[in-house]
Amino acid sequence: MEELIEKLKREVIEQLNLEDIAPEDIDADSPLFGEGLGLDSIDALELIVLLEKNYGLKIEDPKDGKKIFHSIRTMADYITEHQKP
Amino acid sequence: MNQVISAYTRIKLNRITVDGTTEYHEENFITFAEFIKPFFKRLNLGYPKFYKMDSLSKLGFISAELICQKIDLNRYNKNRVGIVLSNSSGSLDTDLVHQQSIHDRSQYFPSPSVFVYTLPNIMIGEICIRHQLKGENALLISERFDSRQLFSYVHHLFLEKQVDVCLTGWVELLKEQFDAFLMAVEPAATDYSKEKSGGALPFSEETMNELYKIM
């Protein structure tokens, strides 16, 4: 799980062009939106694309997004739970 | 009522100038992103959204930033600050990036953050967000820098009392070739322009052509 979390941090930084942020700056449990990394609605869409492109996971119900993208750890949990072996 | 060009900037080839003075010169770069990023960092604006913009918006954003450091926009009502820009390629540079992401149906992953920049006037939006500008704005397409077109549009805005100040010029970027020439146009009668009367340039097609020819 920790390996996936570190990988996700790097992917999120790259996908969202978070130029001044290093993986170690991201707390795996901190909210990604709002007070956390200050991401916006376009970033949310990019995260959906990231999950589909890198992990083959499609979010069918947009309402699930709030829970899945709460933090890096919740994203990792979702991937672990849903990715086919 | 006459207007003056109270500040102007040029970003082209390997150089950034403001009012004719070189602010930045870099030879060692391949892409526009490599050219502009160190200069943006040097400005120390604390504006991370810059990194998410497409190249055209970055070019317009930096040009406007330099102009706004020369003129004090706070002395104007932000609802009456206009922006009229022009270029020849529109948002084609980003359109091509988007097209690349959708042309292969088996690798169909269009990026939302790329797609939002597939309109050239988004560049104006980025400048407006940064400086809280809510006045008249337009992005005109022409084959090349057209001083007559810009002059007539901006002069008309002043005549119709739609703006108190206007940022105008040429912001073109395609496939790593970039050329920006941005000016601040203010009424000749303002106290501010009087302060600068020694260096203020009349806003006219001829002046624009002269300034554009320099680089």
Interface residues (C-beta under 8 A of the other chain):
Chain A: L16 N17 L18 E19 D20 I42 D43 L45 E46 V49 E52 K53
Chain B: P48 Y51 K52 F109 P110 S111 P112 S113 V116
